[in-house]
């Protein structure tokens, strides 16, 4: 006969779980495995994938030459947004979040035709603003912010956009980047508002590294030569938007390609072969006809 187990279970012992509730061996092994610590990447998602050993940022003489060339190629850079004064610029930049400049311009042409001052925007109201900007993304929230900031400008600032970045940052819908753009473009302050394009270009050249747009702004501002700092924001944005593109940078037509340390430069695309077209028919001159 099988021996009976005479040992009694301790009253304090944990109850044995039924088979259906017992963890499998795989789950138990996974639970015993220590979670691997997360390793921070060298840059934020906007910068793309960097090499394992990213190149050192360019030195001061190279930075000066980079901005000298960008200046020579575009001596008077302008924002792609359409505006007429600090208020319309402020509204346009607020509306440009997660929207294209072309789309914003299409909407603001209609909006500014009926309301181009804080008082007029306040009188138009939230529903009226929505009707004019409904073609752009997040138009409900943006209409609410535009009317709210217009009310503050009327009630607290005499209907005038203040030339203070700190004050602008407290307005509804206005963040650090928007405020930096306004004080730079409207009031000539030498700020560098870092967006996706500047973030990417800064890492590719590289001018500076940073995990956030704020970190890149803090790194770039003191190292951009003073004579170029006023327009550096425009040059870098336009360069990133039209030349140093996210997916396929057009390195073959870049004016600073020989100074840039980006290792994966894009070669010039080969010209497509086209079939020779038939000789065009030339109509005779009326005067030459008999």
DRENTORMI-603122 format. One record per residue (C-alpha): x, y, z; residue in three letters; residue number from 1. Coordinates in steps of 0.02 Angstrom, whole numbers. Layout:
BEGIN
     east    north       up     r     k
        X        Y        Z   Ala   NUM
...
//
This chain:
BEGIN
     east    north       up     r     k
        0        0        0   Unk     1
       63      175      -34   Unk     2
      126      265      118   Unk     3
       11      399      181   Unk     4
       81      571      205   Unk     5
       57      604      388   Unk     6
      124      782      383   Unk     7
       -9      913      413   Unk     8
      -16     1076      322   Unk     9
       31     1227      424   Unk    10
     -117     1342      456   Unk    11
       -9     1489      397   Unk    12
       42     1407      232   Unk    13
      -22     1487       71   Unk    14
     -160     1389      -13   Unk    15
     -109     1290     -165   Unk    16
     -185     1359     -324   Unk    17
     -284     1245     -437   Unk    18
     -198     1186     -595   Unk    19
     -292     1313     -701   Unk    20
     -228     1455     -594   Unk    21
      -46     1400     -581   Unk    22
       74     1501     -689   Unk    23
      155     1408     -831   Unk    24
      343     1378     -831   Unk    25
      367     1508     -966   Unk    26
      273     1642     -868   Unk    27
      367     1598     -709   Unk    28
      534     1608     -798   Unk    29
      486     1776     -873   Unk    30
      438     1841     -703   Unk    31
      608     1791     -633   Unk    32
      699     1879     -773   Unk    33
      750     2055     -726   Unk    34
      685     2189     -841   Unk    35
      822     2267     -945   Unk    36
      846     2452     -910   Unk    37
      792     2565    -1051   Unk    38
      935     2650    -1140   Unk    39
      900     2827    -1197   Unk    40
      933     2861    -1380   Unk    41
     1057     2996    -1426   Unk    42
      923     3107    -1503   Unk    43
      736     3131    -1512   Unk    44
      628     3050    -1645   Unk    45
      637     3200    -1763   Unk    46
      822     3177    -1794   Unk    47
      803     3009    -1878   Unk    48
      923     2865    -1850   Unk    49
     1097     2921    -1805   Unk    50
     1253     2815    -1829   Unk    51
     1324     2723    -1679   Unk    52
     1463     2850    -1670   Unk    53
     1388     3015    -1730   Unk    54
     1513     3142    -1794   Unk    55
     1569     3285    -1686   Unk    56
     1480     3451    -1713   Unk    57
     1568     3567    -1833   Unk    58
     1690     3695    -1765   Unk    59
     1666     3884    -1756   Unk    60
     1750     3928    -1924   Unk    61
     1644     3797    -2012   Unk    62
     1485     3862    -1929   Unk    63
     1525     4037    -1989   Unk    64
     1553     3975    -2167   Unk    65
     1390     3875    -2162   Unk    66
     1287     4027    -2117   Unk    67
     1385     4138    -2236   Unk    68
     1336     4023    -2380   Unk    69
     1155     4010    -2325   Unk    70
     1150     4200    -2316   Unk    71
     1229     4219    -2488   Unk    72
     1100     4100    -2563   Unk    73
      954     4189    -2479   Unk    74
     1002     4362    -2413   Unk    75
      826     4411    -2360   Unk    76
      735     4254    -2301   Unk    77
      548     4265    -2271   Unk    78
      422     4157    -2184   Unk    79
      306     4057    -2298   Unk    80
      159     4115    -2192   Unk    81
       61     4266    -2254   Unk    82
       35     4408    -2130   Unk    83
       27     4598    -2125   Unk    84
       68     4644    -1945   Unk    85
      114     4564    -1776   Unk    86
      -66     4512    -1741   Unk    87
      -97     4424    -1906   Unk    88
       75     4343    -1889   Unk    89
       30     4281    -1715   Unk    90
     -134     4208    -1775   Unk    91
      -53     4127    -1927   Unk    92
       81     4044    -1821   Unk    93
      -48     3980    -1696   Unk    94
     -148     3905    -1839   Unk    95
        6     3826    -1917   Unk    96
       25     3693    -1782   Unk    97
       10     3523    -1867   Unk    98
      -39     3607    -2030   Unk    99
       52     3659    -2187   Unk   100
       92     3841    -2220   Unk   101
       -1     3830    -2386   Unk   102
     -157     3767    -2298   Unk   103
     -145     3903    -2166   Unk   104
     -124     4038    -2297   Unk   105
     -279     3978    -2388   Unk   106
     -380     3991    -2227   Unk   107
     -309     4157    -2166   Unk   108
     -344     4244    -2330   Unk   109
     -528     4220    -2294   Unk   110
     -512     4252    -2108   Unk   111
     -407     4411    -2116   Unk   112
     -523     4484    -2247   Unk   113
     -656     4500    -2112   Unk   114
     -551     4506    -1952   Unk   115
     -372     4566    -1948   Unk   116
     -368     4649    -1776   Unk   117
     -397     4578    -1601   Unk   118
     -560     4677    -1583   Unk   119
     -627     4617    -1750   Unk   120
     -578     4437    -1711   Unk   121
     -666     4449    -1543   Unk   122
     -821     4519    -1628   Unk   123
     -818     4379    -1757   Unk   124
     -827     4252    -1617   Unk   125
     -777     4071    -1604   Unk   126
     -908     4005    -1725   Unk   127
     -864     4136    -1854   Unk   128
     -679     4095    -1842   Unk   129
     -718     3909    -1861   Unk   130
     -813     3942    -2021   Unk   131
     -659     4024    -2099   Unk   132
     -526     3899    -2039   Unk   133
     -620     3734    -2048   Unk   134
     -507     3674    -2189   Unk   135
     -357     3654    -2072   Unk   136
     -330     3524    -1937   Unk   137
     -386     3550    -1756   Unk   138
     -489     3701    -1810   Unk   139
     -607     3689    -1661   Unk   140
     -470     3708    -1531   Unk   141
     -377     3836    -1636   Unk   142
     -532     3945    -1656   Unk   143
     -558     3942    -1469   Unk   144
     -377     3993    -1437   Unk   145
     -379     4132    -1568   Unk   146
     -533     4212    -1492   Unk   147
     -467     4189    -1315   Unk   148
     -298     4269    -1353   Unk   149
     -387     4410    -1445   Unk   150
     -491     4446    -1290   Unk   151
     -334     4454    -1182   Unk   152
     -249     4571    -1305   Unk   153
     -400     4687    -1305   Unk   154
     -429     4685    -1118   Unk   155
     -250     4683    -1053   Unk   156
     -138     4752    -1192   Unk   157
     -241     4883    -1280   Unk   158
     -267     4775    -1433   Unk   159
      -80     4768    -1468   Unk   160
       34     4615    -1475   Unk   161
      166     4640    -1340   Unk   162
      349     4621    -1394   Unk   163
      385     4505    -1248   Unk   164
      415     4321    -1269   Unk   165
      370     4284    -1088   Unk   166
      202     4375    -1104   Unk   167
      163     4291    -1270   Unk   168
      195     4119    -1199   Unk   169
       52     4146    -1075   Unk   170
      -76     4175    -1213   Unk   171
     -194     4031    -1258   Unk   172
     -123     3920    -1394   Unk   173
       47     4006    -1390   Unk   174
      196     3900    -1341   Unk   175
      382     3933    -1337   Unk   176
      407     3905    -1523   Unk   177
      261     4017    -1575   Unk   178
      318     4156    -1459   Unk   179
      497     4141    -1524   Unk   180
      439     4155    -1704   Unk   181
      334     4310    -1668   Unk   182
      468     4406    -1574   Unk   183
      595     4359    -1707   Unk   184
      494     4401    -1862   Unk   185
      387     4544    -1797   Unk   186
      507     4628    -1675   Unk   187
      680     4578    -1738   Unk   188
      735     4483    -1583   Unk   189
      876     4360    -1621   Unk   190
      785     4202    -1567   Unk   191
      797     4029    -1644   Unk   192
      629     3943    -1641   Unk   193
      670     3758    -1662   Unk   194
      546     3653    -1757   Unk   195
      558     3482    -1839   Unk   196
      663     3549    -1984   Unk   197
      791     3639    -1876   Unk   198
      800     3490    -1758   Unk   199
      841     3375    -1905   Unk   200
      965     3493    -1989   Unk   201
     1056     3526    -1826   Unk   202
     1085     3340    -1802   Unk   203
     1134     3304    -1981   Unk   204
     1266     3438    -2009   Unk   205
     1289     3426    -1856   Unk   206
     1280     3597    -1774   Unk   207
     1227     3532    -1604   Unk   208
     1146     3381    -1524   Unk   209
      998     3378    -1407   Unk   210
      854     3267    -1356   Unk   211
      721     3401    -1366   Unk   212
      685     3558    -1466   Unk   213
      717     3662    -1309   Unk   214
      888     3580    -1289   Unk   215
      932     3617    -1470   Unk   216
      878     3799    -1451   Unk   217
      985     3817    -1295   Unk   218
     1133     3740    -1386   Unk   219
     1115     3836    -1549   Unk   220
     1080     4011    -1487   Unk   221
     1252     4048    -1413   Unk   222
     1353     3965    -1552   Unk   223
     1271     4041    -1706   Unk   224
     1379     4190    -1758   Unk   225
     1299     4352    -1699   Unk   226
     1295     4429    -1873   Unk   227
     1186     4284    -1934   Unk   228
     1081     4252    -1779   Unk   229
      936     4364    -1830   Unk   230
      894     4258    -1984   Unk   231
      967     4091    -1932   Unk   232
      793     4028    -1889   Unk   233
      731     4059    -2068   Unk   234
      885     3990    -2155   Unk   235
      884     3827    -2060   Unk   236
      696     3800    -2078   Unk   237
      697     3835    -2265   Unk   238
      852     3728    -2289   Unk   239
      768     3583    -2198   Unk   240
      602     3605    -2288   Unk   241
      668     3618    -2467   Unk   242
      842     3539    -2470   Unk   243
      886     3436    -2315   Unk   244
      721     3343    -2320   Unk   245
      674     3209    -2194   Unk   246
      662     3057    -2307   Unk   247
      779     3099    -2449   Unk   248
      894     3248    -2422   Unk   249
      943     3328    -2588   Unk   250
     1127     3334    -2548   Unk   251
     1179     3352    -2730   Unk   252
     1112     3530    -2733   Unk   253
     1156     3580    -2555   Unk   254
     1267     3735    -2541   Unk   255
     1349     3667    -2383   Unk   256
     1368     3485    -2436   Unk   257
     1558     3490    -2423   Unk   258
     1547     3560    -2245   Unk   259
     1411     3440    -2185   Unk   260
     1469     3283    -2094   Unk   261
     1311     3182    -2126   Unk   262
     1379     3011    -2180   Unk   263
     1234     2953    -2289   Unk   264
     1232     3090    -2419   Unk   265
     1110     3066    -2562   Unk   266
     1190     3055    -2735   Unk   267
     1118     3150    -2880   Unk   268
      980     3049    -2963   Unk   269
     1014     2983    -3136   Unk   270
      923     3070    -3276   Unk   271
      777     2970    -3343   Unk   272
      794     2912    -3523   Unk   273
      660     2986    -3631   Unk   274
      608     2932    -3804   Unk   275
      648     3058    -3940   Unk   276
      492     3153    -3983   Unk   277
      434     3178    -4161   Unk   278
      487     3338    -4245   Unk   279
      355     3471    -4214   Unk   280
      249     3526    -4359   Unk   281
      287     3706    -4406   Unk   282
      140     3803    -4471   Unk   283
      186     3918    -4616   Unk   284
      174     4105    -4595   Unk   285
       17     4176    -4666   Unk   286
      119     4303    -4764   Unk   287
      216     4163    -4850   Unk   288
       60     4080    -4916   Unk   289
       22     4110    -5099   Unk   290
//
